[in-house]
């Protein structure tokens, strides 16, 4: 039996040896590819450890997607940008964007703003006290605004008046020499500035500087807002002085005075609001509601109260109030002989503000087809003569050159 078992084992061994010899040789597995060495990581700033029991930090919030914007190359002519289109965000309209004539335009937005006469007396007195605490303008302001001075003053009379305020005279000369006016040679006196820029421009410049003295910034944000408002007023005034005679608007000098006064409410609002840094991030409607919530009144009503506190001429006070309120009040009825002038003033103020904030866009535009909310209240008035010629004038070579000069970043 033992011999039989040994024979079986030998047979099994022989079969296994034969199978191992006859099997095909196996291909060895390829080694895993070697990883390229990584670039060394820069040392990261140490992160603060969360306090015990505190919730973990939120992931970083990405900035909202906005329409691409590329600044034009230096030296690009404004006229070359007239055909440029800026793509708005879905559901939004870029200020200054032209729309086809058949595009339906949104109706005007009616804000819940109230007049100064309807303000609670308990709020009126503190507000009036705050406005009275602002420095009063010098007597020269009243002379500059008087109808006799506007209509018949000479450059020598203007220079003599402003030289009574040496600091203001220095600022006027500095402004005249700024790139915005593009003089070929510097001026050294108010009289020279009048010779090169014209009496109307220098008178407006003097009025702006005299009024600006009443608003002294308390911090950098307020100073920046005052600077933007001053630039807006200057640009609006220059635009008005070009458009008014071309549209045959009567008394452009008085209208320029109203335009400058219409910015007083904005300056007063920036002076009284606790935080001016939020203002650049608001559109006109958001700002008006914010002013009313914080101060009790929107800026056009603040300006009305401030001008009354300064005892400015009542007719100028009332019309400056109307001019600054037009963009918020589509239902306001205007005297037929003043509607075109006041509407043009309101439009120039709006465009000056856009230019100062670099919000006009790359193309000159047709206000009658501008779908932005702050233009909605003015659009129906712009369809009536003589303002129905406004689009043609805005695209005329003299106005293109003016805008190129007023906006050096695009010129």
Secondary structure as GFF3:
##gff-version 3
##sequence-region A 1 411
A	DSSP	alpha_helix	2	22	.	.	.	ID=ss1
A	DSSP	three_ten_helix	78	81	.	.	.	ID=ss2
A	DSSP	three_ten_helix	116	118	.	.	.	ID=ss3
A	DSSP	alpha_helix	121	132	.	.	.	ID=ss4
A	DSSP	alpha_helix	140	145	.	.	.	ID=ss5
A	DSSP	alpha_helix	147	152	.	.	.	ID=ss6
A	DSSP	alpha_helix	155	162	.	.	.	ID=ss7
A	DSSP	alpha_helix	166	176	.	.	.	ID=ss8
A	DSSP	alpha_helix	190	197	.	.	.	ID=ss9
A	DSSP	alpha_helix	199	212	.	.	.	ID=ss10
A	DSSP	alpha_helix	220	246	.	.	.	ID=ss11
A	DSSP	alpha_helix	252	262	.	.	.	ID=ss12
A	DSSP	alpha_helix	264	272	.	.	.	ID=ss13
A	DSSP	three_ten_helix	276	281	.	.	.	ID=ss14
A	DSSP	alpha_helix	284	295	.	.	.	ID=ss15
A	DSSP	alpha_helix	299	309	.	.	.	ID=ss16
A	DSSP	alpha_helix	314	325	.	.	.	ID=ss17
A	DSSP	three_ten_helix	326	328	.	.	.	ID=ss18
A	DSSP	alpha_helix	339	356	.	.	.	ID=ss19
A	DSSP	three_ten_helix	367	369	.	.	.	ID=ss20
A	DSSP	alpha_helix	373	382	.	.	.	ID=ss21
A	DSSP	three_ten_helix	387	389	.	.	.	ID=ss22
A	DSSP	alpha_helix	390	394	.	.	.	ID=ss23
A	DSSP	alpha_helix	397	406	.	.	.	ID=ss24
A	DSSP	three_ten_helix	408	410	.	.	.	ID=ss25
###
